[in-house]
Amino acid sequence: MLGTVSTRVETTSLLATASPVTVSSWRRRSYAATERASDDGAPSAAAQVGWCDSAEVAHRNDPDVITRLLTTPGRWAVVGLSTNTARAAYGVSRYVQSLGNVIVPVHPKAQTVHGAPGVRSLAEVEGSLDVVDVFVNSARCGDVVDQAIAAGAGAVWLQLGVVDEAAAERARAAGLDVVMDACPAIEGPRRGL
């Protein structure tokens, strides 16, 4: 149990110091949605103490894909990004930019965020996309993944708590890399980025 408390403190400290995601937005998310199985496939602390059932930790992300996406500058469409500074998408997209990526905010209001002009939908994005970063709930992410496939994106990244195995499988079948239920602003600092 002590290791679990340490993991919570470590993760919260990481977000407070190394990530633009605010601790308050982190706390709104359940630890079951954030402490998934580790890259090596071992059960997370959350699963070990029963914060989530084993069905919730079935998905495993490929650590090499995560590292490649975070270390190869590209063009990231951030679906759900607006000027609302309280939303996780705002801080995470700033972090993605800090890694040398170009961001394209995708939101019905099509606002300019972090100096990048926004569009209303993925269909409006001109040019190629390397990654579509999805900040919508799981019930809506399947449609966004299908739009990413249609747009010819190279990868989809579904944020913490966003899980849709069927959509992930469609993306893989179409040749896209998939990262699910993970956050660049957490995965990057874990890798020293």
PLY file of the C-alpha trace (Angstrom):
ply
format ascii 1.0
element vertex 193
property float x
property float y
property float z
element edge 192
property int vertex1
property int vertex2
end_header
0.00 0.00 0.00
2.87 2.38 0.73
4.09 1.96 -2.86
0.66 3.01 -4.09
0.71 6.19 -2.02
4.21 6.91 -3.30
3.00 6.42 -6.88
0.15 8.87 -6.32
2.45 11.49 -4.84
5.06 10.96 -7.57
2.48 11.27 -10.34
0.84 14.34 -8.82
4.27 15.93 -8.26
5.22 15.19 -11.85
2.13 16.95 -13.12
2.64 19.92 -10.82
6.26 20.44 -11.81
6.96 18.94 -15.24
3.64 19.25 -16.97
1.34 22.12 -17.88
-1.63 20.02 -16.78
-2.93 21.44 -13.53
-3.15 19.29 -10.45
-6.82 20.24 -10.06
-7.65 18.84 -13.49
-5.59 15.75 -12.64
-7.56 15.17 -9.45
-10.84 15.28 -11.36
-9.75 12.09 -13.09
-9.94 8.82 -11.22
-6.72 7.05 -10.38
-8.24 4.02 -12.08
-8.13 5.92 -15.36
-4.60 7.20 -14.89
-2.58 4.40 -13.34
-2.90 1.74 -16.01
-0.50 -1.11 -16.52
3.09 -0.11 -17.00
4.89 -0.26 -20.34
6.29 -3.67 -19.43
2.79 -5.08 -18.97
2.92 -5.41 -15.18
-0.34 -4.56 -13.41
-0.50 -0.99 -12.18
-0.67 -0.05 -8.54
-4.33 0.85 -9.13
-5.12 -2.62 -10.41
-3.18 -4.27 -7.59
-5.19 -2.57 -4.87
-8.53 -2.89 -6.64
-9.09 0.69 -7.79
-10.02 -0.70 -11.17
-10.90 -4.14 -12.35
-8.67 -6.15 -14.64
-10.91 -5.51 -17.66
-9.99 -1.83 -17.38
-6.27 -2.51 -17.74
-6.46 -4.85 -20.72
-5.05 -2.34 -23.22
-1.28 -2.07 -23.48
0.42 0.74 -25.35
3.61 0.05 -27.27
6.31 2.07 -25.46
8.32 2.37 -28.68
5.36 3.98 -30.45
4.90 6.45 -27.59
8.59 7.36 -27.62
8.67 7.74 -31.41
5.58 9.97 -31.47
6.96 12.17 -28.71
10.48 12.48 -30.14
9.67 12.92 -33.84
8.45 16.46 -34.54
5.26 16.47 -36.54
1.85 17.98 -37.02
-0.67 17.16 -34.29
-4.40 17.87 -34.59
-5.74 18.32 -31.06
-9.45 17.50 -31.09
-11.31 19.28 -28.30
-8.72 22.07 -27.89
-10.19 25.48 -27.08
-9.06 28.63 -25.28
-10.43 27.25 -22.00
-7.28 27.20 -19.86
-8.94 24.97 -17.25
-9.22 22.06 -19.69
-6.45 19.48 -19.90
-6.25 19.90 -23.69
-4.97 23.45 -23.22
-1.95 22.52 -21.11
-1.19 19.25 -22.85
-1.19 20.92 -26.28
1.28 23.51 -24.97
3.52 20.63 -23.87
3.17 18.94 -27.28
4.21 22.24 -28.89
7.23 22.47 -26.58
8.47 19.19 -28.08
8.73 20.88 -31.49
5.36 19.86 -32.86
2.96 22.03 -34.83
-0.55 21.88 -33.38
-3.88 22.31 -35.14
-6.73 23.05 -32.69
-9.90 21.21 -33.70
-13.03 22.49 -31.98
-16.52 23.59 -33.11
-15.58 27.20 -32.23
-12.40 27.02 -34.38
-10.44 29.25 -32.02
-6.80 30.23 -32.28
-4.93 28.57 -29.41
-1.22 28.92 -28.58
-0.85 30.97 -31.77
-2.27 28.19 -33.96
-5.45 28.87 -35.94
-8.21 26.38 -35.26
-10.59 24.46 -37.50
-14.06 23.11 -36.80
-13.41 19.50 -37.81
-10.67 17.17 -39.00
-12.18 17.38 -42.49
-11.20 21.08 -42.57
-7.51 20.42 -41.86
-5.36 21.18 -44.88
-2.26 19.09 -45.39
-1.09 15.96 -43.66
-1.41 15.04 -39.99
1.07 12.93 -38.10
-1.02 12.53 -34.95
-4.63 13.16 -34.00
-4.74 13.75 -30.24
-8.27 13.07 -28.97
-9.72 14.99 -26.00
-13.34 13.84 -26.28
-15.15 11.27 -24.18
-15.03 7.60 -25.04
-18.59 7.60 -26.39
-17.60 10.13 -29.09
-14.03 9.10 -29.82
-14.97 6.39 -32.35
-16.27 9.04 -34.74
-13.10 11.09 -34.29
-10.92 8.03 -34.94
-12.88 7.34 -38.14
-12.30 10.96 -39.21
-8.58 10.57 -38.46
-8.47 7.48 -40.65
-10.27 9.36 -43.45
-7.85 12.28 -43.08
-4.88 9.95 -43.56
-3.35 10.60 -40.14
-0.34 8.54 -39.11
-1.48 7.94 -35.53
-4.27 8.52 -33.05
-3.57 9.31 -29.42
-6.56 8.85 -27.11
-6.10 10.76 -23.87
-6.41 9.53 -20.28
-9.75 7.88 -19.67
-10.56 7.73 -23.40
-10.88 4.06 -24.31
-12.56 2.55 -27.37
-11.06 -0.81 -28.31
-13.19 -1.12 -31.48
-12.06 2.30 -32.73
-8.44 1.46 -31.89
-8.72 -1.76 -33.86
-10.17 0.10 -36.88
-7.26 2.54 -36.71
-4.69 -0.26 -36.53
-6.36 -2.06 -39.44
-6.05 1.16 -41.46
-2.32 1.32 -40.66
-2.35 3.98 -37.94
-0.33 3.76 -34.75
-2.56 3.87 -31.67
-1.91 5.14 -28.16
-4.90 4.87 -25.85
-5.66 6.04 -22.32
-2.36 7.92 -21.98
-1.18 11.53 -21.91
1.84 13.04 -23.71
2.42 15.39 -20.76
2.87 12.36 -18.50
4.59 10.00 -20.93
7.12 12.61 -22.09
8.54 13.43 -18.65
8.67 9.70 -17.87
11.06 9.50 -20.81
13.04 12.56 -19.80
11.50 14.80 -22.46
0 1
1 2
2 3
3 4
4 5
5 6
6 7
7 8
8 9
9 10
10 11
11 12
12 13
13 14
14 15
15 16
16 17
17 18
18 19
19 20
20 21
21 22
22 23
23 24
24 25
25 26
26 27
27 28
28 29
29 30
30 31
31 32
32 33
33 34
34 35
35 36
36 37
37 38
38 39
39 40
40 41
41 42
42 43
43 44
44 45
45 46
46 47
47 48
48 49
49 50
50 51
51 52
52 53
53 54
54 55
55 56
56 57
57 58
58 59
59 60
60 61
61 62
62 63
63 64
64 65
65 66
66 67
67 68
68 69
69 70
70 71
71 72
72 73
73 74
74 75
75 76
76 77
77 78
78 79
79 80
80 81
81 82
82 83
83 84
84 85
85 86
86 87
87 88
88 89
89 90
90 91
91 92
92 93
93 94
94 95
95 96
96 97
97 98
98 99
99 100
100 101
101 102
102 103
103 104
104 105
105 106
106 107
107 108
108 109
109 110
110 111
111 112
112 113
113 114
114 115
115 116
116 117
117 118
118 119
119 120
120 121
121 122
122 123
123 124
124 125
125 126
126 127
127 128
128 129
129 130
130 131
131 132
132 133
133 134
134 135
135 136
136 137
137 138
138 139
139 140
140 141
141 142
142 143
143 144
144 145
145 146
146 147
147 148
148 149
149 150
150 151
151 152
152 153
153 154
154 155
155 156
156 157
157 158
158 159
159 160
160 161
161 162
162 163
163 164
164 165
165 166
166 167
167 168
168 169
169 170
170 171
171 172
172 173
173 174
174 175
175 176
176 177
177 178
178 179
179 180
180 181
181 182
182 183
183 184
184 185
185 186
186 187
187 188
188 189
189 190
190 191
191 192
